[in-house]
Amino acid sequence: MFPLLYLLILGLAYYFDQVTTVWFLPVLVSGFFFVLFVNAHLKNKKLILQYTQKFYKQELTQKEQEYLAKGDAYWMFVTLLNTLLQLLFGLGDNHVLWLIYSSIGWYILFFFALALQVIYGKIKHV
């Protein structure tokens, strides 16, 4: 769905000659995920736990489940940081920096955030 949305915005930007519109698509996508995790956290949906149970084929211990049940708040802050970085780079004058962060930088952020969550969980909670 996101590639189609991106192509639509790209087409509109080309038609209206507003390339700046394309720069803010990553902000919109990041903002969507931030809102998703805020909603999950506020409504106690345990989104991280649900997806871990769905894709991780091993049985989780009770402590692992309790730790992952609290993961939505952590990812809410990670996605907020990502959204703010996307916005900052989108508003900035350095288009190369925006390109690097929007293409691979956010993957690195999420990789380190996931690694930190796993390491912290192994050391402190599990």
N, C-alpha and C positions, 0 to 999 in steps of 0.2 A: 504494500500500500504506500509506503514512504517513497519508493522510487517513482511511483506514478504521481504522487503529490509533488515531488521534486521536479519532474518533467513538466507538470502543469505550471508551476511557478517559474521554471526556466523559460517556458514558452511565453508566459505573460511578460516576463522581464524583457525578453527579446522583442516582443511586440511593442511594449511601451518604452523600450530603450532604457530600462532601469536595472542595470546589472546589480545594483546595490540590493535589490530584492533577493537575489540568490545568496548573498552573504548572510542573510538572516534566517535562512532555512534551517541551518543547524541549531540556531537558538530556539526555533519553534519546536523542533524534534526533541531537543534537550528539555525544554520547558514542559513538553507533553509527559516525558518520563518523570520529571520532578513532580508534577501534579498527580501522576499515577501513584507514586510512592507516598506522597502526602496523604492521599485518599486511603491507601492501604494502611498506613500507620494510624490515622485517625479512626478508621473503622475496624481496626484490629483484624485485618484480613489475612495476615501472615503470608504475604505474597512470596517472599523469599523461601520460606519453608515449603510452601505448596510446589513451587517450581523445582526445588531441590529434590523433594520426594518424587516428583514426576520423572526427572532426568537422571537422578543418582540411584542406581539399581540396588545398592546395598541397603540393608536395614539401618536406620538411624537410631542411636541410643536416645534415651529420654533427655539426657543433658544436651545432646546435639540438637534435638528438636526444640528444646527450650531456648537455646542460643540462637538458632535460626529464626525462631518465632519473633525475636526482637530485631531481626535484620532489616526490616523495612525502614526503621528510623535511621539507621546507618546509611542505607542507600538513598534515603531522602536527602541527606546532607551531601552525599557524593554527587547526586544528580543536580543539586542546587549549585555546587561548586562548578560542575561542568557547564551548566547553563550560564552562570556568571562569566566564566572564561570565554565561552562562545560569544557572549554579548560584548565583552571587553575587546576581544580580537576582531569582532565584526565592526565595532565602532572605530577601531584604531586605523591608523594610516598605513601600517605595515601589512600589506596584502599577502606577502610571503609567509609571515608568521600565522596569519589567519588560515592560509592554505595548509600549512603544516599541521596546525592543531586540528583543523576541521577534517583532515584526511586521516592522520595517524595519531595525533597527539591525544585525542580523547580515548583511543584504544589503550594507550599507555596508562592514562589516568585510571581507567577502569580495571586494567590488569593489576596495577599496584594496589588499588582499593580492594579488589578481590583477594589478592595475596595477603594483604594486611588483615582482612577479616578472617581468613583461614588460619593464619599464624596466631592471631590473638585468640581465636577460638580454641586452637590446640593447646596453647599455653595456659590460658586462664579458665576456660570453661569446660573443656572436654577431657 
